[in-house]
Amino acid sequence: MKRIKFLSFLAILAITAACSKINERYVLSTPVANDVYVVGYDGNSTMIWKNGVPAPITDGSNYSSPFSIFVSDTDVYVAGYENNGSNNAATVWKNGVATALTDGSNDASAYSVYVDGPNVYVAGYEVNISNNVAKIWKNGVATALSHSSNYTYAQSVYVSGADVYAVGVKFNGTKNVAVLWENGTEADLTDGNNDAYAQSVYVNGPDVYVVGAEYNGTKNVAKLWKNGIATSLTDGIQNSYAFSIFMSGSDVYVAGKEFNGTNYVAKLWKNGTASSLTFDSKGANALSVFVK
């Protein structure tokens, strides 16, 4: 089964040890130990690297691909898929132990995992007859986010208090529409006149932030939606995409890429101001951002 390469990424999560007497924002003289987790794949095997040390969580006998990692206390969760020889089964791994979210009779994938206390939320999709159906799994129990005859998929999930947010895409019959679901209620972020995609969601108090891309008639433009209001992150002269959003205090960080006329350049936007992360002749992409 061919991998969906543009969605495959390394998601990095740093856990910083806290000290009760020193404000973690100001390190005076004592070095702070960090555990850095990276998820990806090596050949057919899904891998977790902890502080650079590799640990396979599949044996490589079937294709598998991870898309998201989340660390909660000492538990490490990974969301993705594992192929059973015929189809991809949406899968979540906890500390390397796999739980299939679907039975493998139809293609499915998990794209995002979020842990809130004892509850594990996973966003993705499952094929139903002939269409992709966006789904949220809570502790392994699936809820369909859409029941339309057109395909949908959920790309990212975020939990804030009692509210569960997801973003993704639905097809309106002619175009892809960027979509936000709040507790299962669907809201379109784009009008459906041009193709658009929602990739990541982050909630800060009453404000809901979503990033993705929308076609402007000639190019795809990286977008940030705040409470449904869109802001373009680039001028639209070249193709650009936003894949991940994270907030630290009042600062909004977005990871993505922009074409420079020859290759894609990995980009980080902080409060709308872009920084290039790469400068060489090779194509590059920034797919996830985390600030601690």
VMD Tcl script that draws the C-alpha trace (Angstrom):
set ca {
  {0.00 0.00 0.00}
  {1.49 3.29 -1.05}
  {2.17 5.70 1.77}
  {0.42 9.04 1.87}
  {3.70 10.90 1.84}
  {2.53 14.46 2.28}
  {0.87 13.55 5.56}
  {3.77 11.54 6.91}
  {5.77 13.55 9.33}
  {7.93 13.63 12.41}
  {5.98 15.06 15.32}
  {8.28 16.25 18.10}
  {7.16 16.55 21.71}
  {9.51 17.83 24.40}
  {8.66 17.23 28.05}
  {10.50 19.59 30.39}
  {11.09 18.65 33.99}
  {9.54 21.18 36.34}
  {11.09 22.57 39.48}
  {8.81 23.85 42.23}
  {11.17 26.63 43.27}
  {12.31 27.91 39.90}
  {9.97 29.42 37.35}
  {10.36 27.11 34.33}
  {10.46 30.14 32.02}
  {13.76 31.26 33.52}
  {16.64 28.79 33.76}
  {19.27 30.40 35.95}
  {22.18 28.00 36.21}
  {20.84 24.46 36.47}
  {20.47 22.62 33.15}
  {16.97 21.29 32.51}
  {16.66 17.70 31.29}
  {14.38 17.17 28.32}
  {12.98 14.00 26.82}
  {12.49 14.42 23.09}
  {10.16 12.05 21.26}
  {10.09 11.68 17.50}
  {7.77 9.41 15.54}
  {8.25 8.26 11.97}
  {9.10 5.14 10.06}
  {12.14 3.22 8.93}
  {11.36 0.97 5.99}
  {8.09 -0.77 6.84}
  {8.46 -0.28 10.59}
  {6.86 2.52 12.60}
  {9.48 3.94 14.95}
  {9.71 6.08 18.06}
  {12.99 7.78 18.79}
  {13.38 8.87 22.41}
  {16.35 11.14 22.85}
  {17.72 9.72 19.60}
  {17.40 6.07 20.60}
  {15.22 4.12 18.14}
  {12.49 1.72 19.19}
  {10.32 0.00 16.57}
  {6.67 -0.43 17.52}
  {5.84 -2.63 14.52}
  {7.78 -5.60 13.21}
  {7.78 -4.43 9.60}
  {5.84 -7.41 8.29}
  {3.09 -5.03 7.14}
  {3.22 -1.44 5.97}
  {2.44 1.05 8.71}
  {2.63 4.80 9.00}
  {2.38 7.11 12.01}
  {0.98 10.63 11.81}
  {0.80 11.92 15.40}
  {2.42 11.46 18.80}
  {1.25 12.54 22.27}
  {3.00 12.02 25.60}
  {0.96 11.98 28.82}
  {2.97 11.44 31.99}
  {4.94 8.27 31.23}
  {2.62 7.03 28.47}
  {3.43 7.53 24.79}
  {0.60 7.41 22.25}
  {0.97 7.21 18.49}
  {-1.80 7.41 15.89}
  {-1.58 6.08 12.35}
  {-2.44 3.01 10.36}
  {-1.21 -0.54 9.84}
  {-1.92 -2.50 6.70}
  {-3.38 -5.99 7.11}
  {-2.42 -7.17 3.65}
  {-5.57 -5.80 2.03}
  {-6.52 -2.54 3.76}
  {-5.16 0.04 6.19}
  {-6.60 -0.24 9.70}
  {-6.73 2.91 11.85}
  {-4.46 2.17 14.79}
  {-3.35 3.74 18.05}
  {-0.27 2.51 19.87}
  {0.13 3.02 23.63}
  {3.67 2.39 24.82}
  {4.24 0.30 21.71}
  {1.13 -1.86 22.10}
  {-1.23 -1.58 19.13}
  {-5.00 -1.24 19.31}
  {-6.85 -1.39 16.01}
  {-9.65 1.17 15.89}
  {-11.19 -0.44 12.80}
  {-11.54 -4.08 11.80}
  {-9.56 -3.75 8.60}
  {-12.43 -4.63 6.28}
  {-12.26 -1.10 4.83}
  {-9.44 1.40 4.51}
  {-9.09 3.70 7.52}
  {-6.44 5.85 9.14}
  {-5.88 7.78 12.37}
  {-4.27 11.17 11.81}
  {-4.23 12.78 15.26}
  {-4.24 11.70 18.91}
  {-4.98 13.83 21.97}
  {-5.01 12.62 25.59}
  {-7.13 14.36 28.21}
  {-6.84 12.69 31.60}
  {-8.07 9.11 31.21}
  {-9.60 9.77 27.80}
  {-7.83 9.15 24.50}
  {-9.24 10.96 21.45}
  {-8.24 10.03 17.92}
  {-9.24 11.76 14.67}
  {-9.22 10.19 11.24}
  {-11.49 8.51 8.75}
  {-12.91 5.18 7.66}
  {-14.19 4.23 4.21}
  {-17.90 3.46 4.24}
  {-18.96 1.62 1.08}
  {-17.30 4.10 -1.30}
  {-16.73 7.31 0.71}
  {-14.34 8.45 3.42}
  {-16.22 9.23 6.65}
  {-14.58 11.56 9.18}
  {-14.52 10.01 12.64}
  {-13.52 10.68 16.22}
  {-12.69 7.73 18.43}
  {-12.98 8.30 22.19}
  {-11.38 5.44 24.07}
  {-11.82 3.28 20.99}
  {-15.50 4.07 20.42}
  {-16.13 5.73 17.05}
  {-18.42 8.66 16.29}
  {-18.98 9.69 12.68}
  {-18.61 13.44 12.22}
  {-20.44 13.44 8.91}
  {-23.15 11.33 7.34}
  {-23.20 12.96 3.91}
  {-22.78 11.01 0.70}
  {-19.53 12.87 -0.04}
  {-16.20 12.02 1.49}
  {-14.85 13.65 4.65}
  {-11.84 13.14 6.87}
  {-10.69 14.55 10.21}
  {-7.08 15.67 10.28}
  {-6.63 17.01 13.83}
  {-8.33 16.79 17.24}
  {-8.06 19.09 20.26}
  {-9.85 18.90 23.62}
  {-10.59 21.96 25.74}
  {-12.55 21.29 28.90}
  {-15.70 19.43 27.89}
  {-15.43 20.50 24.25}
  {-13.95 18.34 21.51}
  {-12.75 20.08 18.34}
  {-11.72 18.50 15.06}
  {-10.77 19.89 11.68}
  {-10.44 18.39 8.25}
  {-12.02 18.33 4.83}
  {-15.34 17.54 3.21}
  {-16.09 17.24 -0.49}
  {-19.13 19.26 -1.61}
  {-19.49 17.52 -4.93}
  {-17.06 19.72 -6.83}
  {-14.55 21.16 -4.32}
  {-12.88 20.35 -1.03}
  {-14.13 22.50 1.86}
  {-12.14 23.20 5.04}
  {-14.28 22.15 8.01}
  {-14.32 22.62 11.78}
  {-16.34 20.32 14.03}
  {-17.15 21.38 17.60}
  {-18.70 18.57 19.62}
  {-19.80 17.04 16.33}
  {-21.41 20.20 14.95}
  {-20.01 21.03 11.53}
  {-18.99 24.54 10.43}
  {-17.51 25.36 7.03}
  {-14.41 27.55 7.09}
  {-14.49 28.16 3.33}
  {-17.33 28.82 0.89}
  {-16.63 25.86 -1.37}
  {-15.80 27.91 -4.46}
  {-12.14 26.83 -4.31}
  {-10.40 23.78 -2.88}
  {-9.34 24.20 0.74}
  {-7.94 22.06 3.53}
  {-7.89 22.36 7.33}
  {-4.89 20.63 8.89}
  {-4.54 21.57 12.56}
  {-6.65 23.06 15.37}
  {-5.66 24.76 18.63}
  {-7.95 26.28 21.26}
  {-6.94 29.10 23.60}
  {-9.75 30.18 25.94}
  {-12.70 31.28 23.80}
  {-10.61 31.44 20.62}
  {-10.39 28.60 18.11}
  {-7.43 28.66 15.71}
  {-7.21 26.53 12.57}
  {-4.52 26.36 9.90}
  {-4.52 24.91 6.42}
  {-4.56 26.14 2.85}
  {-7.00 27.49 0.28}
  {-6.64 27.73 -3.49}
  {-6.86 31.31 -4.82}
  {-7.49 30.40 -8.44}
  {-3.85 29.92 -9.36}
  {-1.99 28.94 -6.16}
  {-2.59 27.32 -2.78}
  {-2.25 29.88 0.02}
  {-1.36 29.05 3.64}
  {-4.23 30.18 5.87}
  {-4.92 30.86 9.53}
  {-8.53 31.01 10.69}
  {-9.29 32.58 14.08}
  {-12.89 32.00 15.11}
  {-13.72 31.40 11.47}
  {-12.06 34.58 10.14}
  {-9.31 33.83 7.61}
  {-5.89 35.45 7.34}
  {-3.49 34.63 4.52}
  {0.04 33.87 5.72}
  {1.58 34.50 2.28}
  {0.92 36.81 -0.65}
  {-0.35 34.00 -2.88}
  {2.29 34.46 -5.57}
  {3.73 30.98 -4.86}
  {2.17 27.83 -3.45}
  {2.22 27.65 0.34}
  {0.72 25.39 3.00}
  {0.24 25.49 6.78}
  {0.25 22.16 8.59}
  {0.50 22.77 12.34}
  {-0.36 25.44 14.91}
  {0.71 25.92 18.51}
  {0.29 28.77 21.00}
  {2.60 29.86 23.78}
  {1.13 32.68 25.81}
  {-0.22 35.14 23.27}
  {2.17 34.02 20.52}
  {0.84 31.99 17.61}
  {3.27 29.65 15.85}
  {2.51 27.98 12.51}
  {4.63 25.42 10.65}
  {4.43 24.79 6.92}
  {6.15 25.40 3.62}
  {6.31 27.88 0.72}
  {7.59 27.41 -2.80}
  {10.44 29.76 -3.79}
  {10.25 29.18 -7.54}
  {12.60 26.20 -7.45}
  {11.96 24.22 -4.26}
  {9.78 24.24 -1.20}
  {11.24 26.04 1.83}
  {10.28 24.97 5.35}
  {8.62 27.90 7.11}
  {7.76 28.96 10.62}
  {5.35 31.84 11.10}
  {5.29 33.59 14.50}
  {2.32 35.94 14.81}
  {2.13 36.05 11.02}
  {5.82 36.87 10.43}
  {7.62 34.21 8.40}
  {11.05 32.72 9.02}
  {12.71 30.36 6.57}
  {14.01 27.22 8.27}
  {15.91 25.98 5.22}
  {18.03 27.72 2.62}
  {19.63 24.99 0.49}
  {18.60 23.67 -2.90}
  {16.69 20.70 -1.52}
  {12.94 20.79 -0.95}
  {11.86 20.93 2.68}
  {8.70 21.00 4.76}
  {7.84 21.86 8.38}
  {4.93 19.69 9.49}
  {4.62 20.11 13.25}
  {5.49 22.76 15.84}
  {5.58 22.57 19.64}
  {6.75 25.26 22.07}
  {7.74 24.57 25.68}
}
mol new
graphics top color blue
foreach p $ca { graphics top sphere $p radius 0.5 }
foreach p [lrange $ca 0 end-1] q [lrange $ca 1 end] { graphics top cylinder $p $q radius 0.2 }
display resetview
